């Protein structure tokens, strides 16, 4: 995780360092609180043997309620963004038999799934109209999601954990409609599938800024993540609302 934080910090430093050479730059920072509900299956195999565990039906996983952060730099028709989203889910249940990382688990089982999601994207607004009744911006976005997942399982007699890190690039669209000087609607969607890994990220957000430099936002996010890497299997979806505040200059 330490390496990922260093890489993320370097990307943010680059994004901010290139701003002074641009004529119409804009920097923004967002921080908020997000609540996501989990659905899907996970497993950790050993020698090809393992049990797929349903997050809701088998272990009754709770929602993840964590802080989120995003920074962005507007470079003319280009927008560079970097975001961080921690996801922490936990649950417990009674089972007649689960094989996790080669270890059998019987009876009452506790489990945690922790995911750190780093997201760096570049958007090119091919459509950028400010002379319409509303301002319209729309263009393709290329993004890289770096997923760090830690999965653990515990019972009275056993305890096992496993970690996996995988980068997943996505290609999609980002758009913004400026309804007025203080109200805007933002949306983005990205997807890519390769080598048994896939990532779908959809986000809709409403921004309200009664003052030029500060504002609040609220939205809804949907994530569909599939990872099959190093004996770790994840086929999960997370969705839910979020809100927060932002500054820009």
C-alpha positions as a Markdown table, in Angstrom:
| # | Residue | x | y | z |
|---|---|---|---|---|
| 1 | Unk | 0.0 | 0.0 | 0.0 |
| 2 | Unk | 2.9 | 2.3 | 0.7 |
| 3 | Unk | 4.1 | 2.1 | -2.9 |
| 4 | Unk | 0.6 | 3.0 | -4.2 |
| 5 | Unk | 0.4 | 6.1 | -2.0 |
| 6 | Unk | 3.8 | 7.2 | -3.2 |
| 7 | Unk | 2.8 | 6.8 | -6.9 |
| 8 | Unk | -0.5 | 8.5 | -6.2 |
| 9 | Unk | 1.3 | 11.5 | -4.6 |
| 10 | Unk | 3.7 | 11.8 | -7.5 |
| 11 | Unk | 0.8 | 11.9 | -10.0 |
| 12 | Unk | -0.9 | 14.6 | -7.9 |
| 13 | Unk | 2.3 | 16.6 | -7.8 |
| 14 | Unk | 2.7 | 16.4 | -11.6 |
| 15 | Unk | -0.9 | 17.4 | -12.1 |
| 16 | Unk | -0.4 | 20.5 | -9.9 |
| 17 | Unk | 3.0 | 21.4 | -11.2 |
| 18 | Unk | 1.9 | 21.8 | -14.9 |
| 19 | Unk | -0.8 | 24.2 | -14.1 |
| 20 | Unk | 1.1 | 27.5 | -14.1 |
| 21 | Unk | 1.9 | 27.2 | -17.8 |
| 22 | Unk | -1.8 | 27.2 | -18.8 |
| 23 | Unk | -3.8 | 30.3 | -19.5 |
| 24 | Unk | -7.3 | 29.1 | -18.4 |
| 25 | Unk | -6.5 | 26.6 | -15.7 |
| 26 | Unk | -8.7 | 25.6 | -12.8 |
| 27 | Unk | -7.9 | 23.5 | -9.8 |
| 28 | Unk | -10.5 | 21.8 | -7.6 |
| 29 | Unk | -10.5 | 19.6 | -4.5 |
| 30 | Unk | -13.4 | 17.5 | -3.3 |
| 31 | Unk | -13.9 | 15.7 | -0.1 |
| 32 | Unk | -17.0 | 13.8 | 0.9 |
| 33 | Unk | -18.6 | 10.8 | 2.6 |
| 34 | Unk | -19.8 | 7.8 | 0.7 |
| 35 | Unk | -22.0 | 4.9 | 1.7 |
| 36 | Unk | -21.9 | 1.8 | -0.5 |
| 37 | Unk | -23.8 | -1.5 | -0.3 |
| 38 | Unk | -22.0 | -4.7 | -1.3 |
| 39 | Unk | -23.3 | -7.6 | -3.4 |
| 40 | Unk | -21.5 | -10.5 | -5.0 |
| 41 | Unk | -19.0 | -13.3 | -4.2 |
| 42 | Unk | -15.3 | -13.6 | -3.2 |
| 43 | Unk | -13.0 | -16.6 | -2.7 |
| 44 | Unk | -9.3 | -17.3 | -2.0 |
| 45 | Unk | -8.1 | -20.6 | -3.7 |
| 46 | Unk | -5.2 | -22.8 | -2.8 |
| 47 | Unk | -4.2 | -25.5 | -5.3 |
| 48 | Unk | -7.4 | -24.7 | -7.2 |
| 49 | Unk | -9.6 | -25.5 | -4.2 |
| 50 | Unk | -11.8 | -22.9 | -2.5 |
| 51 | Unk | -15.3 | -21.9 | -1.7 |
| 52 | Unk | -17.1 | -18.9 | -3.3 |
| 53 | Unk | -18.7 | -16.9 | -0.4 |
| 54 | Unk | -21.7 | -14.7 | -1.0 |
| 55 | Unk | -21.2 | -11.3 | 0.8 |
| 56 | Unk | -24.9 | -10.9 | 1.6 |
| 57 | Unk | -26.4 | -14.4 | 1.9 |
| 58 | Unk | -23.6 | -16.2 | 3.6 |
| 59 | Unk | -22.0 | -13.5 | 5.9 |
| 60 | Unk | -24.4 | -10.5 | 5.9 |
| 61 | Unk | -21.8 | -7.9 | 5.0 |
| 62 | Unk | -22.5 | -4.3 | 6.3 |
| 63 | Unk | -22.3 | -1.2 | 4.1 |
| 64 | Unk | -19.0 | 0.6 | 3.7 |
| 65 | Unk | -19.2 | 4.2 | 5.0 |
| 66 | Unk | -15.9 | 6.0 | 4.4 |
| 67 | Unk | -14.5 | 9.3 | 3.3 |
| 68 | Unk | -13.5 | 10.0 | -0.3 |
| 69 | Unk | -11.3 | 12.5 | -2.0 |
| 70 | Unk | -10.6 | 13.8 | -5.5 |
| 71 | Unk | -8.4 | 16.5 | -7.0 |
| 72 | Unk | -8.7 | 17.8 | -10.6 |
| 73 | Unk | -6.8 | 20.2 | -12.9 |
| 74 | Unk | -8.5 | 21.7 | -15.9 |
| 75 | Unk | -6.0 | 22.3 | -18.8 |
| 76 | Unk | -8.0 | 24.0 | -21.5 |
| 77 | Unk | -10.1 | 21.2 | -23.1 |
| 78 | Unk | -8.3 | 18.5 | -21.0 |
| 79 | Unk | -9.2 | 17.5 | -17.4 |
| 80 | Unk | -6.8 | 15.5 | -15.3 |
| 81 | Unk | -8.3 | 13.9 | -12.2 |
| 82 | Unk | -7.0 | 11.8 | -9.3 |
| 83 | Unk | -9.2 | 10.2 | -6.7 |
| 84 | Unk | -8.9 | 7.9 | -3.7 |
| 85 | Unk | -11.8 | 5.7 | -2.4 |
| 86 | Unk | -11.4 | 3.3 | 0.6 |
| 87 | Unk | -13.9 | 0.5 | 0.9 |
| 88 | Unk | -14.3 | -1.5 | 4.1 |
| 89 | Unk | -16.8 | -4.3 | 4.5 |
| 90 | Unk | -17.3 | -6.8 | 7.3 |
| 91 | Unk | -19.7 | -9.5 | 8.2 |
| 92 | Unk | -20.3 | -12.7 | 10.1 |
| 93 | Unk | -22.4 | -15.8 | 9.7 |
| 94 | Unk | -22.7 | -19.5 | 10.5 |
| 95 | Unk | -21.5 | -22.0 | 8.0 |
| 96 | Unk | -21.3 | -25.8 | 7.6 |
| 97 | Unk | -18.1 | -25.6 | 5.6 |
| 98 | Unk | -16.0 | -22.9 | 3.8 |
| 99 | Unk | -12.5 | -23.5 | 2.3 |
| 100 | Unk | -10.6 | -20.3 | 2.3 |
| 101 | Unk | -6.9 | -20.2 | 1.3 |
| 102 | Unk | -6.7 | -23.9 | 1.9 |
| 103 | Unk | -8.1 | -23.7 | 5.4 |
| 104 | Unk | -11.5 | -25.2 | 6.4 |
| 105 | Unk | -13.9 | -22.9 | 8.4 |
| 106 | Unk | -16.9 | -24.3 | 10.2 |
| 107 | Unk | -19.3 | -22.7 | 12.6 |
| 108 | Unk | -19.4 | -18.9 | 13.2 |
| 109 | Unk | -17.1 | -17.1 | 10.8 |
| 110 | Unk | -16.1 | -13.4 | 10.7 |
| 111 | Unk | -14.8 | -11.9 | 7.5 |
| 112 | Unk | -13.4 | -8.5 | 6.2 |
| 113 | Unk | -13.0 | -7.2 | 2.7 |
| 114 | Unk | -10.9 | -4.0 | 2.5 |
| 115 | Unk | -10.3 | -2.3 | -0.8 |
| 116 | Unk | -8.2 | 0.8 | -1.6 |
| 117 | Unk | -9.1 | 2.2 | -5.0 |
| 118 | Unk | -6.8 | 4.7 | -6.6 |
| 119 | Unk | -8.2 | 6.4 | -9.8 |
| 120 | Unk | -6.2 | 8.6 | -12.2 |
| 121 | Unk | -8.0 | 9.8 | -15.4 |
| 122 | Unk | -7.6 | 12.1 | -18.3 |
| 123 | Unk | -10.6 | 13.6 | -20.2 |
| 124 | Unk | -10.6 | 15.4 | -23.5 |
| 125 | Unk | -13.7 | 17.5 | -23.9 |
| 126 | Unk | -14.2 | 17.3 | -27.7 |
| 127 | Unk | -17.5 | 19.1 | -27.2 |
| 128 | Unk | -17.0 | 22.3 | -25.2 |
| 129 | Unk | -19.8 | 24.8 | -25.8 |
| 130 | Unk | -20.3 | 27.8 | -23.6 |
| 131 | Unk | -22.5 | 29.9 | -25.9 |
| 132 | Unk | -25.6 | 27.7 | -25.5 |
| 133 | Unk | -28.4 | 28.3 | -22.9 |
| 134 | Unk | -26.5 | 25.8 | -20.8 |
| 135 | Unk | -22.7 | 25.1 | -20.9 |
| 136 | Unk | -22.0 | 21.6 | -22.3 |
| 137 | Unk | -18.8 | 19.6 | -22.0 |
| 138 | Unk | -18.5 | 16.0 | -23.2 |
| 139 | Unk | -15.6 | 13.8 | -24.2 |
| 140 | Unk | -13.7 | 10.5 | -23.9 |
| 141 | Unk | -11.9 | 9.6 | -20.7 |
| 142 | Unk | -9.0 | 7.2 | -20.2 |
| 143 | Unk | -8.5 | 6.1 | -16.7 |
| 144 | Unk | -6.4 | 3.7 | -14.6 |
| 145 | Unk | -7.9 | 2.1 | -11.5 |
| 146 | Unk | -5.4 | 0.6 | -9.1 |
| 147 | Unk | -7.2 | -1.9 | -6.8 |
| 148 | Unk | -5.6 | -3.1 | -3.6 |
| 149 | Unk | -7.8 | -5.8 | -1.9 |
| 150 | Unk | -7.2 | -7.5 | 1.5 |
| 151 | Unk | -9.5 | -10.4 | 2.3 |
| 152 | Unk | -9.5 | -12.1 | 5.7 |
| 153 | Unk | -11.6 | -14.8 | 7.5 |
| 154 | Unk | -11.6 | -15.8 | 11.1 |
| 155 | Unk | -13.2 | -18.5 | 13.3 |
| 156 | Unk | -12.5 | -19.8 | 16.8 |
| 157 | Unk | -10.0 | -22.4 | 15.4 |
| 158 | Unk | -8.5 | -20.7 | 12.3 |
| 159 | Unk | -7.5 | -17.4 | 10.8 |
| 160 | Unk | -6.5 | -16.7 | 7.2 |
| 161 | Unk | -5.9 | -13.6 | 5.0 |
| 162 | Unk | -4.8 | -12.8 | 1.5 |
| 163 | Unk | -4.0 | -9.7 | -0.5 |
| 164 | Unk | -3.9 | -8.8 | -4.2 |
| 165 | Unk | -3.1 | -5.6 | -6.2 |
| 166 | Unk | -4.1 | -5.2 | -9.8 |
| 167 | Unk | -4.2 | -2.2 | -12.2 |
| 168 | Unk | -7.3 | -2.0 | -14.4 |
| 169 | Unk | -7.5 | 0.6 | -17.2 |
| 170 | Unk | -10.9 | 1.8 | -18.3 |
| 171 | Unk | -12.2 | 3.8 | -21.3 |
| 172 | Unk | -15.4 | 5.8 | -21.2 |
| 173 | Unk | -17.0 | 9.2 | -21.2 |
| 174 | Unk | -17.2 | 12.2 | -18.9 |
| 175 | Unk | -19.7 | 15.1 | -19.3 |
| 176 | Unk | -20.8 | 18.2 | -17.5 |
| 177 | Unk | -23.9 | 20.4 | -18.0 |
| 178 | Unk | -23.7 | 23.8 | -16.5 |
| 179 | Unk | -27.4 | 24.5 | -15.8 |
| 180 | Unk | -26.6 | 27.9 | -14.3 |
| 181 | Unk | -23.7 | 29.8 | -12.8 |
| 182 | Unk | -24.2 | 27.9 | -9.5 |
| 183 | Unk | -25.7 | 24.6 | -10.6 |
| 184 | Unk | -24.0 | 21.8 | -12.6 |
| 185 | Unk | -24.7 | 18.1 | -13.5 |
| 186 | Unk | -21.7 | 15.8 | -13.9 |
| 187 | Unk | -21.6 | 12.3 | -15.1 |
| 188 | Unk | -19.0 | 9.7 | -16.1 |
| 189 | Unk | -18.8 | 6.1 | -17.0 |
| 190 | Unk | -15.9 | 3.8 | -17.8 |
| 191 | Unk | -15.4 | 0.1 | -18.5 |
| 192 | Unk | -12.8 | -2.4 | -19.7 |
| 193 | Unk | -12.3 | -6.1 | -19.4 |
| 194 | Unk | -9.0 | -8.0 | -19.9 |
| 195 | Unk | -7.4 | -11.3 | -18.7 |
| 196 | Unk | -10.4 | -12.2 | -16.4 |
| 197 | Unk | -10.4 | -8.8 | -14.8 |
| 198 | Unk | -13.0 | -6.1 | -15.4 |
| 199 | Unk | -14.1 | -2.8 | -14.0 |
| 200 | Unk | -17.3 | -0.8 | -14.5 |
| 201 | Unk | -17.5 | 2.6 | -12.9 |
| 202 | Unk | -20.6 | 4.8 | -13.3 |
| 203 | Unk | -21.1 | 8.1 | -11.4 |
| 204 | Unk | -23.7 | 10.9 | -11.5 |
| 205 | Unk | -23.3 | 14.0 | -9.4 |
| 206 | Unk | -25.0 | 17.4 | -8.8 |
| 207 | Unk | -22.9 | 20.4 | -7.9 |
| 208 | Unk | -24.2 | 23.5 | -6.1 |
| 209 | Unk | -21.9 | 26.5 | -5.7 |
| 210 | Unk | -23.7 | 29.6 | -4.4 |
| 211 | Unk | -20.2 | 31.2 | -4.0 |
| 212 | Unk | -17.7 | 31.2 | -6.9 |
| 213 | Unk | -14.9 | 29.3 | -5.1 |
| 214 | Unk | -16.8 | 26.9 | -2.8 |
| 215 | Unk | -19.7 | 24.5 | -3.1 |
| 216 | Unk | -21.4 | 21.2 | -2.1 |
| 217 | Unk | -22.1 | 18.1 | -4.1 |
| 218 | Unk | -24.2 | 15.0 | -4.0 |
| 219 | Unk | -24.3 | 12.0 | -6.2 |
| 220 | Unk | -24.7 | 8.2 | -6.7 |
| 221 | Unk | -21.9 | 5.8 | -7.6 |
| 222 | Unk | -22.0 | 2.3 | -9.0 |
| 223 | Unk | -18.9 | 0.0 | -9.2 |
| 224 | Unk | -18.8 | -3.5 | -10.7 |
| 225 | Unk | -15.4 | -5.1 | -10.1 |
| 226 | Unk | -14.2 | -8.6 | -11.2 |
| 227 | Unk | -10.7 | -9.7 | -10.2 |
| 228 | Unk | -9.3 | -13.2 | -10.8 |
| 229 | Unk | -5.6 | -12.8 | -9.9 |
| 230 | Unk | -3.1 | -14.8 | -7.8 |
| 231 | Unk | -5.7 | -17.2 | -6.5 |
| 232 | Unk | -8.0 | -14.3 | -5.3 |
| 233 | Unk | -11.4 | -14.1 | -6.8 |
| 234 | Unk | -13.7 | -11.1 | -6.6 |
| 235 | Unk | -17.0 | -10.7 | -8.4 |
| 236 | Unk | -18.7 | -7.8 | -6.6 |
| 237 | Unk | -20.8 | -4.7 | -7.1 |
| 238 | Unk | -21.0 | -1.7 | -4.8 |
| 239 | Unk | -23.5 | 1.1 | -5.1 |
| 240 | Unk | -24.8 | 4.0 | -3.0 |
| 241 | Unk | -25.1 | 7.7 | -2.4 |
| 242 | Unk | -22.4 | 10.2 | -1.4 |
| 243 | Unk | -22.1 | 13.9 | -0.6 |
| 244 | Unk | -19.5 | 16.5 | 0.3 |
| 245 | Unk | -17.9 | 19.9 | -0.3 |
| 246 | Unk | -15.4 | 21.3 | -2.8 |
| 247 | Unk | -13.2 | 24.3 | -3.4 |
| 248 | Unk | -11.9 | 25.5 | -6.7 |
| 249 | Unk | -9.6 | 28.3 | -7.9 |
